[in-house]
Amino acid sequence: MRNDSGSEVAPVRRAAAPPGAAVKVRRGPVAPAVVILVLTQLMFVMNTSIVNVALPDTGRDLGFSSAGLSWVVTAYALAFGGLILLTGKVGSMIGPRRALVLGITIHDTALTAQHTR
């Protein structure tokens, strides 16, 4: 075979899998995972609702126009998206279960600190 520059290229051979090297998939109860995912989604929906409910007070306290309030929602969405990317990386490094528990703990701690002021 020749590549674009005209030099010879050796074909690549795929290594054969050893016999009996089947992938084992561990099956467990699905209900706990579904409950955790539903609760996580519920927290997100509640957070978004809180931001939208707080918009009139935020606009009045900070003197924002309606265009400024749309920036508040946009900033929240951007921050949330950035944190999703960060937690995806953290989940890859420490494992998804630990990352989820860590994220929920940090989130609830921040909400508790905010509401106690």
PDB file as gemmi writes it, atoms N, CA and C in Angstrom:
CRYST1    1.000    1.000    1.000  90.00  90.00  90.00 P 1                      
ATOM      1  N   MET A   1       0.830  -1.168   0.000  1.00  0.00           N  
ATOM      2  CA  MET A   1       0.000   0.000   0.000  1.00  0.00           C  
ATOM      3  C   MET A   1       0.885   1.245   0.000  1.00  0.00           C  
ATOM      4  N   ARG A   2       0.388   2.313  -0.602  1.00  0.00           N  
ATOM      5  CA  ARG A   2       1.101   3.582  -0.619  1.00  0.00           C  
ATOM      6  C   ARG A   2       0.245   4.647   0.058  1.00  0.00           C  
ATOM      7  N   ASN A   3       0.901   5.527   0.821  1.00  0.00           N  
ATOM      8  CA  ASN A   3       0.158   6.631   1.415  1.00  0.00           C  
ATOM      9  C   ASN A   3       0.219   7.835   0.494  1.00  0.00           C  
ATOM     10  N   ASP A   4      -0.266   8.986   0.917  1.00  0.00           N  
ATOM     11  CA  ASP A   4      -0.337  10.176   0.071  1.00  0.00           C  
ATOM     12  C   ASP A   4       1.033  10.659  -0.389  1.00  0.00           C  
ATOM     13  N   SER A   5       2.065  10.442   0.426  1.00  0.00           N  
ATOM     14  CA  SER A   5       3.397  10.915   0.042  1.00  0.00           C  
ATOM     15  C   SER A   5       4.094   9.946  -0.909  1.00  0.00           C  
ATOM     16  N   GLY A   6       3.502   8.792  -1.172  1.00  0.00           N  
ATOM     17  CA  GLY A   6       4.066   7.848  -2.117  1.00  0.00           C  
ATOM     18  C   GLY A   6       4.928   6.772  -1.490  1.00  0.00           C  
ATOM     19  N   SER A   7       5.158   6.812  -0.196  1.00  0.00           N  
ATOM     20  CA  SER A   7       5.988   5.787   0.442  1.00  0.00           C  
ATOM     21  C   SER A   7       5.136   4.574   0.801  1.00  0.00           C  
ATOM     22  N   GLU A   8       5.812   3.453   0.955  1.00  0.00           N  
ATOM     23  CA  GLU A   8       5.133   2.199   1.269  1.00  0.00           C  
ATOM     24  C   GLU A   8       4.665   2.184   2.720  1.00  0.00           C  
ATOM     25  N   VAL A   9       3.481   1.664   2.941  1.00  0.00           N  
ATOM     26  CA  VAL A   9       2.918   1.527   4.280  1.00  0.00           C  
ATOM     27  C   VAL A   9       2.499   0.084   4.447  1.00  0.00           C  
ATOM     28  N   ALA A  10       2.930  -0.518   5.565  1.00  0.00           N  
ATOM     29  CA  ALA A  10       2.565  -1.907   5.829  1.00  0.00           C  
ATOM     30  C   ALA A  10       1.130  -1.960   6.344  1.00  0.00           C  
ATOM     31  N   PRO A  11       0.344  -2.943   5.885  1.00  0.00           N  
ATOM     32  CA  PRO A  11      -1.034  -3.048   6.384  1.00  0.00           C  
ATOM     33  C   PRO A  11      -1.038  -3.414   7.870  1.00  0.00           C  
ATOM     34  N   VAL A  12      -2.016  -2.928   8.577  1.00  0.00           N  
ATOM     35  CA  VAL A  12      -2.134  -3.191  10.007  1.00  0.00           C  
ATOM     36  C   VAL A  12      -2.991  -4.427  10.196  1.00  0.00           C  
ATOM     37  N   ARG A  13      -2.495  -5.362  11.007  1.00  0.00           N  
ATOM     38  CA  ARG A  13      -3.248  -6.579  11.309  1.00  0.00           C  
ATOM     39  C   ARG A  13      -3.854  -6.456  12.693  1.00  0.00           C  
ATOM     40  N   ARG A  14      -5.061  -6.888  12.799  1.00  0.00           N  
ATOM     41  CA  ARG A  14      -5.725  -6.876  14.098  1.00  0.00           C  
ATOM     42  C   ARG A  14      -5.360  -8.146  14.852  1.00  0.00           C  
ATOM     43  N   ALA A  15      -5.093  -7.976  16.120  1.00  0.00           N  
ATOM     44  CA  ALA A  15      -4.772  -9.137  16.953  1.00  0.00           C  
ATOM     45  C   ALA A  15      -6.060  -9.890  17.258  1.00  0.00           C  
ATOM     46  N   ALA A  16      -5.995 -11.189  17.176  1.00  0.00           N  
ATOM     47  CA  ALA A  16      -7.162 -12.012  17.478  1.00  0.00           C  
ATOM     48  C   ALA A  16      -7.328 -12.112  18.983  1.00  0.00           C  
ATOM     49  N   ALA A  17      -8.574 -12.065  19.449  1.00  0.00           N  
ATOM     50  CA  ALA A  17      -8.846 -12.205  20.881  1.00  0.00           C  
ATOM     51  C   ALA A  17      -8.583 -13.647  21.285  1.00  0.00           C  
ATOM     52  N   PRO A  18      -8.004 -13.839  22.455  1.00  0.00           N  
ATOM     53  CA  PRO A  18      -7.770 -15.210  22.904  1.00  0.00           C  
ATOM     54  C   PRO A  18      -9.089 -15.940  23.111  1.00  0.00           C  
ATOM     55  N   PRO A  19      -9.102 -17.236  22.892  1.00  0.00           N  
ATOM     56  CA  PRO A  19     -10.351 -17.980  23.058  1.00  0.00           C  
ATOM     57  C   PRO A  19     -10.859 -17.883  24.496  1.00  0.00           C  
ATOM     58  N   GLY A  20     -12.150 -17.731  24.649  1.00  0.00           N  
ATOM     59  CA  GLY A  20     -12.759 -17.651  25.972  1.00  0.00           C  
ATOM     60  C   GLY A  20     -12.621 -16.289  26.620  1.00  0.00           C  
ATOM     61  N   ALA A  21     -12.253 -15.252  25.854  1.00  0.00           N  
ATOM     62  CA  ALA A  21     -12.068 -13.912  26.420  1.00  0.00           C  
ATOM     63  C   ALA A  21     -13.336 -13.087  26.288  1.00  0.00           C  
ATOM     64  N   ALA A  22     -14.423 -13.626  26.759  1.00  0.00           N  
ATOM     65  CA  ALA A  22     -15.698 -12.912  26.674  1.00  0.00           C  
ATOM     66  C   ALA A  22     -15.757 -11.837  27.752  1.00  0.00           C  
ATOM     67  N   VAL A  23     -16.446 -10.777  27.443  1.00  0.00           N  
ATOM     68  CA  VAL A  23     -16.613  -9.700  28.411  1.00  0.00           C  
ATOM     69  C   VAL A  23     -17.723 -10.092  29.378  1.00  0.00           C  
ATOM     70  N   LYS A  24     -17.426  -9.992  30.669  1.00  0.00           N  
ATOM     71  CA  LYS A  24     -18.431 -10.333  31.672  1.00  0.00           C  
ATOM     72  C   LYS A  24     -19.094  -9.043  32.136  1.00  0.00           C  
ATOM     73  N   VAL A  25     -20.411  -9.012  32.035  1.00  0.00           N  
ATOM     74  CA  VAL A  25     -21.182  -7.855  32.459  1.00  0.00           C  
ATOM     75  C   VAL A  25     -21.860  -8.190  33.769  1.00  0.00           C  
ATOM     76  N   ARG A  26     -21.595  -7.352  34.775  1.00  0.00           N  
ATOM     77  CA  ARG A  26     -22.198  -7.594  36.070  1.00  0.00           C  
ATOM     78  C   ARG A  26     -23.594  -6.990  36.084  1.00  0.00           C  
ATOM     79  N   ARG A  27     -24.562  -7.801  36.383  1.00  0.00           N  
ATOM     80  CA  ARG A  27     -25.948  -7.338  36.455  1.00  0.00           C  
ATOM     81  C   ARG A  27     -26.335  -7.226  37.921  1.00  0.00           C  
ATOM     82  N   GLY A  28     -26.907  -6.110  38.275  1.00  0.00           N  
ATOM     83  CA  GLY A  28     -27.352  -5.898  39.644  1.00  0.00           C  
ATOM     84  C   GLY A  28     -28.724  -5.267  39.630  1.00  0.00           C  
ATOM     85  N   PRO A  29     -29.203  -4.940  40.816  1.00  0.00           N  
ATOM     86  CA  PRO A  29     -30.516  -4.292  40.875  1.00  0.00           C  
ATOM     87  C   PRO A  29     -30.464  -2.906  40.239  1.00  0.00           C  
ATOM     88  N   VAL A  30     -31.454  -2.598  39.435  1.00  0.00           N  
ATOM     89  CA  VAL A  30     -31.498  -1.342  38.700  1.00  0.00           C  
ATOM     90  C   VAL A  30     -32.233  -0.273  39.492  1.00  0.00           C  
ATOM     91  N   ALA A  31     -33.121  -0.660  40.371  1.00  0.00           N  
ATOM     92  CA  ALA A  31     -33.967   0.289  41.095  1.00  0.00           C  
ATOM     93  C   ALA A  31     -33.169   1.345  41.859  1.00  0.00           C  
ATOM     94  N   PRO A  32     -32.113   1.000  42.615  1.00  0.00           N  
ATOM     95  CA  PRO A  32     -31.374   2.050  43.329  1.00  0.00           C  
ATOM     96  C   PRO A  32     -30.761   3.085  42.384  1.00  0.00           C  
ATOM     97  N   ALA A  33     -30.261   2.654  41.255  1.00  0.00           N  
ATOM     98  CA  ALA A  33     -29.676   3.593  40.289  1.00  0.00           C  
ATOM     99  C   ALA A  33     -30.746   4.511  39.717  1.00  0.00           C  
ATOM    100  N   VAL A  34     -31.909   3.964  39.431  1.00  0.00           N  
ATOM    101  CA  VAL A  34     -32.998   4.784  38.884  1.00  0.00           C  
ATOM    102  C   VAL A  34     -33.465   5.803  39.920  1.00  0.00           C  
ATOM    103  N   VAL A  35     -33.558   5.391  41.176  1.00  0.00           N  
ATOM    104  CA  VAL A  35     -33.973   6.304  42.238  1.00  0.00           C  
ATOM    105  C   VAL A  35     -32.965   7.445  42.371  1.00  0.00           C  
ATOM    106  N   ILE A  36     -31.685   7.139  42.348  1.00  0.00           N  
ATOM    107  CA  ILE A  36     -30.646   8.168  42.459  1.00  0.00           C  
ATOM    108  C   ILE A  36     -30.722   9.129  41.280  1.00  0.00           C  
ATOM    109  N   LEU A  37     -30.891   8.612  40.077  1.00  0.00           N  
ATOM    110  CA  LEU A  37     -30.979   9.480  38.907  1.00  0.00           C  
ATOM    111  C   LEU A  37     -32.228  10.359  38.942  1.00  0.00           C  
ATOM    112  N   VAL A  38     -33.346   9.801  39.386  1.00  0.00           N  
ATOM    113  CA  VAL A  38     -34.573  10.591  39.472  1.00  0.00           C  
ATOM    114  C   VAL A  38     -34.423  11.700  40.513  1.00  0.00           C  
ATOM    115  N   LEU A  39     -33.820  11.395  41.661  1.00  0.00           N  
ATOM    116  CA  LEU A  39     -33.614  12.414  42.685  1.00  0.00           C  
ATOM    117  C   LEU A  39     -32.650  13.499  42.213  1.00  0.00           C  
ATOM    118  N   THR A  40     -31.630  13.103  41.465  1.00  0.00           N  
ATOM    119  CA  THR A  40     -30.685  14.078  40.928  1.00  0.00           C  
ATOM    120  C   THR A  40     -31.382  15.001  39.930  1.00  0.00           C  
ATOM    121  N   GLN A  41     -32.213  14.455  39.070  1.00  0.00           N  
ATOM    122  CA  GLN A  41     -32.960  15.274  38.111  1.00  0.00           C  
ATOM    123  C   GLN A  41     -33.943  16.184  38.836  1.00  0.00           C  
ATOM    124  N   LEU A  42     -34.569  15.687  39.884  1.00  0.00           N  
ATOM    125  CA  LEU A  42     -35.489  16.501  40.670  1.00  0.00           C  
ATOM    126  C   LEU A  42     -34.760  17.694  41.292  1.00  0.00           C  
ATOM    127  N   MET A  43     -33.537  17.473  41.775  1.00  0.00           N  
ATOM    128  CA  MET A  43     -32.759  18.579  42.339  1.00  0.00           C  
ATOM    129  C   MET A  43     -32.459  19.627  41.274  1.00  0.00           C  
ATOM    130  N   PHE A  44     -32.147  19.201  40.072  1.00  0.00           N  
ATOM    131  CA  PHE A  44     -31.871  20.151  38.990  1.00  0.00           C  
ATOM    132  C   PHE A  44     -33.112  20.971  38.651  1.00  0.00           C  
ATOM    133  N   VAL A  45     -34.259  20.309  38.550  1.00  0.00           N  
ATOM    134  CA  VAL A  45     -35.497  21.015  38.213  1.00  0.00           C  
ATOM    135  C   VAL A  45     -35.859  22.000  39.324  1.00  0.00           C  
ATOM    136  N   MET A  46     -35.677  21.599  40.574  1.00  0.00           N  
ATOM    137  CA  MET A  46     -35.959  22.501  41.684  1.00  0.00           C  
ATOM    138  C   MET A  46     -35.025  23.709  41.659  1.00  0.00           C  
ATOM    139  N   ASN A  47     -33.755  23.486  41.368  1.00  0.00           N  
ATOM    140  CA  ASN A  47     -32.794  24.588  41.285  1.00  0.00           C  
ATOM    141  C   ASN A  47     -33.191  25.579  40.196  1.00  0.00           C  
ATOM    142  N   THR A  48     -33.532  25.067  39.045  1.00  0.00           N  
ATOM    143  CA  THR A  48     -33.933  25.938  37.943  1.00  0.00           C  
ATOM    144  C   THR A  48     -35.199  26.715  38.310  1.00  0.00           C  
ATOM    145  N   SER A  49     -36.137  26.056  38.973  1.00  0.00           N  
ATOM    146  CA  SER A  49     -37.354  26.731  39.406  1.00  0.00           C  
ATOM    147  C   SER A  49     -37.038  27.837  40.418  1.00  0.00           C  
ATOM    148  N   ILE A  50     -36.108  27.558  41.321  1.00  0.00           N  
ATOM    149  CA  ILE A  50     -35.719  28.557  42.321  1.00  0.00           C  
ATOM    150  C   ILE A  50     -35.125  29.781  41.638  1.00  0.00           C  
ATOM    151  N   VAL A  51     -34.270  29.557  40.642  1.00  0.00           N  
ATOM    152  CA  VAL A  51     -33.669  30.687  39.921  1.00  0.00           C  
ATOM    153  C   VAL A  51     -34.765  31.509  39.246  1.00  0.00           C  
ATOM    154  N   ASN A  52     -35.713  30.856  38.596  1.00  0.00           N  
ATOM    155  CA  ASN A  52     -36.778  31.583  37.906  1.00  0.00           C  
ATOM    156  C   ASN A  52     -37.722  32.300  38.875  1.00  0.00           C  
ATOM    157  N   VAL A  53     -37.995  31.706  40.025  1.00  0.00           N  
ATOM    158  CA  VAL A  53     -38.856  32.351  41.008  1.00  0.00           C  
ATOM    159  C   VAL A  53     -38.156  33.555  41.626  1.00  0.00           C  
ATOM    160  N   ALA A  54     -36.841  33.465  41.786  1.00  0.00           N  
ATOM    161  CA  ALA A  54     -36.077  34.547  42.418  1.00  0.00           C  
ATOM    162  C   ALA A  54     -35.766  35.692  41.457  1.00  0.00           C  
ATOM    163  N   LEU A  55     -36.062  35.559  40.176  1.00  0.00           N  
ATOM    164  CA  LEU A  55     -35.720  36.602  39.208  1.00  0.00           C  
ATOM    165  C   LEU A  55     -36.332  37.967  39.516  1.00  0.00           C  
ATOM    166  N   PRO A  56     -37.610  38.072  39.852  1.00  0.00           N  
ATOM    167  CA  PRO A  56     -38.147  39.411  40.134  1.00  0.00           C  
ATOM    168  C   PRO A  56     -37.442  40.098  41.309  1.00  0.00           C  
ATOM    169  N   ASP A  57     -37.188  39.351  42.389  1.00  0.00           N  
ATOM    170  CA  ASP A  57     -36.481  39.933  43.530  1.00  0.00           C  
ATOM    171  C   ASP A  57     -35.052  40.306  43.166  1.00  0.00           C  
ATOM    172  N   THR A  58     -34.407  39.461  42.382  1.00  0.00           N  
ATOM    173  CA  THR A  58     -33.043  39.748  41.949  1.00  0.00           C  
ATOM    174  C   THR A  58     -33.004  41.021  41.114  1.00  0.00           C  
ATOM    175  N   GLY A  59     -33.944  41.150  40.201  1.00  0.00           N  
ATOM    176  CA  GLY A  59     -33.997  42.341  39.361  1.00  0.00           C  
ATOM    177  C   GLY A  59     -34.271  43.599  40.170  1.00  0.00           C  
ATOM    178  N   ARG A  60     -35.154  43.483  41.136  1.00  0.00           N  
ATOM    179  CA  ARG A  60     -35.484  44.643  41.964  1.00  0.00           C  
ATOM    180  C   ARG A  60     -34.306  45.020  42.867  1.00  0.00           C  
ATOM    181  N   ASP A  61     -33.674  44.037  43.519  1.00  0.00           N  
ATOM    182  CA  ASP A  61     -32.569  44.308  44.444  1.00  0.00           C  
ATOM    183  C   ASP A  61     -31.330  44.840  43.733  1.00  0.00           C  
ATOM    184  N   LEU A  62     -31.040  44.310  42.561  1.00  0.00           N  
ATOM    185  CA  LEU A  62     -29.828  44.714  41.852  1.00  0.00           C  
ATOM    186  C   LEU A  62     -30.083  45.757  40.772  1.00  0.00           C  
ATOM    187  N   GLY A  63     -31.331  46.093  40.538  1.00  0.00           N  
ATOM    188  CA  GLY A  63     -31.649  47.104  39.543  1.00  0.00           C  
ATOM    189  C   GLY A  63     -31.463  46.632  38.108  1.00  0.00           C  
ATOM    190  N   PHE A  64     -31.705  45.335  37.857  1.00  0.00           N  
ATOM    191  CA  PHE A  64     -31.550  44.784  36.519  1.00  0.00           C  
ATOM    192  C   PHE A  64     -32.804  45.042  35.694  1.00  0.00           C  
ATOM    193  N   SER A  65     -32.602  45.241  34.401  1.00  0.00           N  
ATOM    194  CA  SER A  65     -33.730  45.297  33.476  1.00  0.00           C  
ATOM    195  C   SER A  65     -34.108  43.866  33.103  1.00  0.00           C  
ATOM    196  N   SER A  66     -35.116  43.730  32.270  1.00  0.00           N  
ATOM    197  CA  SER A  66     -35.494  42.379  31.839  1.00  0.00           C  
ATOM    198  C   SER A  66     -34.380  41.737  31.023  1.00  0.00           C  
ATOM    199  N   ALA A  67     -33.622  42.553  30.276  1.00  0.00           N  
ATOM    200  CA  ALA A  67     -32.468  42.009  29.532  1.00  0.00           C  
ATOM    201  C   ALA A  67     -31.392  41.535  30.506  1.00  0.00           C  
ATOM    202  N   GLY A  68     -31.197  42.282  31.584  1.00  0.00           N  
ATOM    203  CA  GLY A  68     -30.225  41.871  32.600  1.00  0.00           C  
ATOM    204  C   GLY A  68     -30.629  40.581  33.279  1.00  0.00           C  
ATOM    205  N   LEU A  69     -31.930  40.404  33.484  1.00  0.00           N  
ATOM    206  CA  LEU A  69     -32.419  39.164  34.095  1.00  0.00           C  
ATOM    207  C   LEU A  69     -32.186  37.966  33.186  1.00  0.00           C  
ATOM    208  N   SER A  70     -32.286  38.187  31.887  1.00  0.00           N  
ATOM    209  CA  SER A  70     -32.005  37.070  30.975  1.00  0.00           C  
ATOM    210  C   SER A  70     -30.526  36.681  31.060  1.00  0.00           C  
ATOM    211  N   TRP A  71     -29.672  37.666  31.337  1.00  0.00           N  
ATOM    212  CA  TRP A  71     -28.255  37.345  31.533  1.00  0.00           C  
ATOM    213  C   TRP A  71     -28.036  36.538  32.808  1.00  0.00           C  
ATOM    214  N   VAL A  72     -28.844  36.776  33.817  1.00  0.00           N  
ATOM    215  CA  VAL A  72     -28.743  35.994  35.058  1.00  0.00           C  
ATOM    216  C   VAL A  72     -29.037  34.527  34.763  1.00  0.00           C  
ATOM    217  N   VAL A  73     -30.100  34.281  34.018  1.00  0.00           N  
ATOM    218  CA  VAL A  73     -30.451  32.900  33.666  1.00  0.00           C  
ATOM    219  C   VAL A  73     -29.364  32.285  32.787  1.00  0.00           C  
ATOM    220  N   THR A  74     -28.834  33.068  31.846  1.00  0.00           N  
ATOM    221  CA  THR A  74     -27.771  32.570  30.971  1.00  0.00           C  
ATOM    222  C   THR A  74     -26.509  32.256  31.761  1.00  0.00           C  
ATOM    223  N   ALA A  75     -26.154  33.128  32.694  1.00  0.00           N  
ATOM    224  CA  ALA A  75     -24.963  32.887  33.519  1.00  0.00           C  
ATOM    225  C   ALA A  75     -25.138  31.626  34.356  1.00  0.00           C  
ATOM    226  N   TYR A  76     -26.339  31.423  34.893  1.00  0.00           N  
ATOM    227  CA  TYR A  76     -26.611  30.210  35.660  1.00  0.00           C  
ATOM    228  C   TYR A  76     -26.453  28.972  34.780  1.00  0.00           C  
ATOM    229  N   ALA A  77     -27.004  29.040  33.577  1.00  0.00           N  
ATOM    230  CA  ALA A  77     -26.919  27.889  32.666  1.00  0.00           C  
ATOM    231  C   ALA A  77     -25.465  27.614  32.269  1.00  0.00           C  
ATOM    232  N   LEU A  78     -24.682  28.663  32.020  1.00  0.00           N  
ATOM    233  CA  LEU A  78     -23.274  28.467  31.672  1.00  0.00           C  
ATOM    234  C   LEU A  78     -22.479  27.879  32.835  1.00  0.00           C  
ATOM    235  N   ALA A  79     -22.726  28.391  34.026  1.00  0.00           N  
ATOM    236  CA  ALA A  79     -22.037  27.851  35.202  1.00  0.00           C  
ATOM    237  C   ALA A  79     -22.421  26.387  35.416  1.00  0.00           C  
ATOM    238  N   PHE A  80     -23.698  26.093  35.260  1.00  0.00           N  
ATOM    239  CA  PHE A  80     -24.159  24.714  35.433  1.00  0.00           C  
ATOM    240  C   PHE A  80     -23.524  23.796  34.392  1.00  0.00           C  
ATOM    241  N   GLY A  81     -23.474  24.248  33.128  1.00  0.00           N  
ATOM    242  CA  GLY A  81     -22.852  23.439  32.080  1.00  0.00           C  
ATOM    243  C   GLY A  81     -21.372  23.213  32.328  1.00  0.00           C  
ATOM    244  N   GLY A  82     -20.672  24.251  32.781  1.00  0.00           N  
ATOM    245  CA  GLY A  82     -19.248  24.091  33.099  1.00  0.00           C  
ATOM    246  C   GLY A  82     -19.034  23.113  34.235  1.00  0.00           C  
ATOM    247  N   LEU A  83     -19.908  23.171  35.232  1.00  0.00           N  
ATOM    248  CA  LEU A  83     -19.777  22.229  36.340  1.00  0.00           C  
ATOM    249  C   LEU A  83     -20.113  20.801  35.910  1.00  0.00           C  
ATOM    250  N   ILE A  84     -21.008  20.657  34.963  1.00  0.00           N  
ATOM    251  CA  ILE A  84     -21.298  19.315  34.435  1.00  0.00           C  
ATOM    252  C   ILE A  84     -20.039  18.728  33.794  1.00  0.00           C  
ATOM    253  N   LEU A  85     -19.333  19.551  33.011  1.00  0.00           N  
ATOM    254  CA  LEU A  85     -18.093  19.076  32.390  1.00  0.00           C  
ATOM    255  C   LEU A  85     -17.052  18.729  33.444  1.00  0.00           C  
ATOM    256  N   LEU A  86     -16.925  19.568  34.459  1.00  0.00           N  
ATOM    257  CA  LEU A  86     -15.963  19.313  35.526  1.00  0.00           C  
ATOM    258  C   LEU A  86     -16.295  18.033  36.270  1.00  0.00           C  
ATOM    259  N   THR A  87     -17.562  17.846  36.608  1.00  0.00           N  
ATOM    260  CA  THR A  87     -17.926  16.641  37.333  1.00  0.00           C  
ATOM    261  C   THR A  87     -17.793  15.387  36.473  1.00  0.00           C  
ATOM    262  N   GLY A  88     -17.932  15.532  35.166  1.00  0.00           N  
ATOM    263  CA  GLY A  88     -17.675  14.388  34.285  1.00  0.00           C  
ATOM    264  C   GLY A  88     -16.227  13.948  34.379  1.00  0.00           C  
ATOM    265  N   LYS A  89     -15.317  14.911  34.419  1.00  0.00           N  
ATOM    266  CA  LYS A  89     -13.897  14.591  34.559  1.00  0.00           C  
ATOM    267  C   LYS A  89     -13.609  14.002  35.938  1.00  0.00           C  
ATOM    268  N   VAL A  90     -14.213  14.588  36.974  1.00  0.00           N  
ATOM    269  CA  VAL A  90     -14.036  14.067  38.332  1.00  0.00           C  
ATOM    270  C   VAL A  90     -14.573  12.640  38.409  1.00  0.00           C  
ATOM    271  N   GLY A  91     -15.713  12.391  37.771  1.00  0.00           N  
ATOM    272  CA  GLY A  91     -16.275  11.044  37.755  1.00  0.00           C  
ATOM    273  C   GLY A  91     -15.359  10.048  37.072  1.00  0.00           C  
ATOM    274  N   SER A  92     -14.657  10.491  36.048  1.00  0.00           N  
ATOM    275  CA  SER A  92     -13.697   9.609  35.378  1.00  0.00           C  
ATOM    276  C   SER A  92     -12.498   9.319  36.271  1.00  0.00           C  
ATOM    277  N   MET A  93     -12.139  10.295  37.109  1.00  0.00           N  
ATOM    278  CA  MET A  93     -10.953  10.121  37.952  1.00  0.00           C  
ATOM    279  C   MET A  93     -11.246   9.337  39.227  1.00  0.00           C  
ATOM    280  N   ILE A  94     -12.365   9.619  39.904  1.00  0.00           N  
ATOM    281  CA  ILE A  94     -12.612   8.968  41.198  1.00  0.00           C  
ATOM    282  C   ILE A  94     -13.752   7.951  41.154  1.00  0.00           C  
ATOM    283  N   GLY A  95     -14.421   7.839  40.046  1.00  0.00           N  
ATOM    284  CA  GLY A  95     -15.520   6.889  39.931  1.00  0.00           C  
ATOM    285  C   GLY A  95     -16.855   7.603  39.981  1.00  0.00           C  
ATOM    286  N   PRO A  96     -17.833   7.103  39.238  1.00  0.00           N  
ATOM    287  CA  PRO A  96     -19.114   7.799  39.143  1.00  0.00           C  
ATOM    288  C   PRO A  96     -19.893   7.854  40.451  1.00  0.00           C  
ATOM    289  N   ARG A  97     -19.857   6.793  41.230  1.00  0.00           N  
ATOM    290  CA  ARG A  97     -20.626   6.784  42.478  1.00  0.00           C  
ATOM    291  C   ARG A  97     -20.080   7.817  43.456  1.00  0.00           C  
ATOM    292  N   ARG A  98     -18.763   7.836  43.634  1.00  0.00           N  
ATOM    293  CA  ARG A  98     -18.148   8.814  44.537  1.00  0.00           C  
ATOM    294  C   ARG A  98     -18.359  10.234  44.036  1.00  0.00           C  
ATOM    295  N   ALA A  99     -18.285  10.431  42.727  1.00  0.00           N  
ATOM    296  CA  ALA A  99     -18.474  11.774  42.162  1.00  0.00           C  
ATOM    297  C   ALA A  99     -19.901  12.255  42.395  1.00  0.00           C  
ATOM    298  N   LEU A 100     -20.886  11.379  42.240  1.00  0.00           N  
ATOM    299  CA  LEU A 100     -22.276  11.767  42.463  1.00  0.00           C  
ATOM    300  C   LEU A 100     -22.502  12.133  43.920  1.00  0.00           C  
ATOM    301  N   VAL A 101     -22.006  11.312  44.834  1.00  0.00           N  
ATOM    302  CA  VAL A 101     -22.167  11.599  46.264  1.00  0.00           C  
ATOM    303  C   VAL A 101     -21.453  12.899  46.625  1.00  0.00           C  
ATOM    304  N   LEU A 102     -20.250  13.108  46.090  1.00  0.00           N  
ATOM    305  CA  LEU A 102     -19.512  14.346  46.343  1.00  0.00           C  
ATOM    306  C   LEU A 102     -20.277  15.558  45.815  1.00  0.00           C  
ATOM    307  N   GLY A 103     -20.811  15.469  44.608  1.00  0.00           N  
ATOM    308  CA  GLY A 103     -21.553  16.575  44.029  1.00  0.00           C  
ATOM    309  C   GLY A 103     -22.817  16.906  44.799  1.00  0.00           C  
ATOM    310  N   ILE A 104     -23.560  15.891  45.205  1.00  0.00           N  
ATOM    311  CA  ILE A 104     -24.776  16.124  45.976  1.00  0.00           C  
ATOM    312  C   ILE A 104     -24.431  16.745  47.328  1.00  0.00           C  
ATOM    313  N   THR A 105     -23.358  16.276  47.951  1.00  0.00           N  
ATOM    314  CA  THR A 105     -22.939  16.832  49.238  1.00  0.00           C  
ATOM    315  C   THR A 105     -22.555  18.298  49.116  1.00  0.00           C  
ATOM    316  N   ILE A 106     -21.757  18.626  48.103  1.00  0.00           N  
ATOM    317  CA  ILE A 106     -21.343  20.018  47.900  1.00  0.00           C  
ATOM    318  C   ILE A 106     -22.557  20.887  47.598  1.00  0.00           C  
ATOM    319  N   HIS A 107     -23.438  20.396  46.756  1.00  0.00           N  
ATOM    320  CA  HIS A 107     -24.631  21.160  46.376  1.00  0.00           C  
ATOM    321  C   HIS A 107     -25.508  21.426  47.586  1.00  0.00           C  
ATOM    322  N   ASP A 108     -25.793  20.404  48.369  1.00  0.00           N  
ATOM    323  CA  ASP A 108     -26.654  20.585  49.535  1.00  0.00           C  
ATOM    324  C   ASP A 108     -26.002  21.471  50.584  1.00  0.00           C  
ATOM    325  N   THR A 109     -24.692  21.367  50.737  1.00  0.00           N  
ATOM    326  CA  THR A 109     -23.977  22.231  51.682  1.00  0.00           C  
ATOM    327  C   THR A 109     -24.078  23.689  51.252  1.00  0.00           C  
ATOM    328  N   ALA A 110     -23.924  23.943  49.962  1.00  0.00           N  
ATOM    329  CA  ALA A 110     -24.020  25.313  49.461  1.00  0.00           C  
ATOM    330  C   ALA A 110     -25.436  25.856  49.627  1.00  0.00           C  
ATOM    331  N   LEU A 111     -26.449  25.047  49.355  1.00  0.00           N  
ATOM    332  CA  LEU A 111     -27.827  25.502  49.532  1.00  0.00           C  
ATOM    333  C   LEU A 111     -28.144  25.772  50.988  1.00  0.00           C  
ATOM    334  N   THR A 112     -27.651  24.913  51.879  1.00  0.00           N  
ATOM    335  CA  THR A 112     -27.886  25.112  53.306  1.00  0.00           C  
ATOM    336  C   THR A 112     -27.223  26.397  53.779  1.00  0.00           C  
ATOM    337  N   ALA A 113     -26.007  26.638  53.336  1.00  0.00           N  
ATOM    338  CA  ALA A 113     -25.307  27.865  53.722  1.00  0.00           C  
ATOM    339  C   ALA A 113     -26.018  29.099  53.176  1.00  0.00           C  
ATOM    340  N   GLN A 114     -26.571  28.992  51.986  1.00  0.00           N  
ATOM    341  CA  GLN A 114     -27.280  30.125  51.379  1.00  0.00           C  
ATOM    342  C   GLN A 114     -28.577  30.426  52.132  1.00  0.00           C  
ATOM    343  N   HIS A 115     -29.285  29.395  52.543  1.00  0.00           N  
ATOM    344  CA  HIS A 115     -30.589  29.609  53.185  1.00  0.00           C  
ATOM    345  C   HIS A 115     -30.462  29.988  54.654  1.00  0.00           C  
ATOM    346  N   THR A 116     -29.314  29.769  55.278  1.00  0.00           N  
ATOM    347  CA  THR A 116     -29.151  30.139  56.676  1.00  0.00           C  
ATOM    348  C   THR A 116     -28.728  31.583  56.855  1.00  0.00           C  
ATOM    349  N   ARG A 117     -28.485  32.291  55.781  1.00  0.00           N  
ATOM    350  CA  ARG A 117     -28.078  33.711  55.891  1.00  0.00           C  
ATOM    351  C   ARG A 117     -29.228  34.581  56.228  1.00  0.00           C  
TER     352      ARG A 117                                                      
END                                                                             
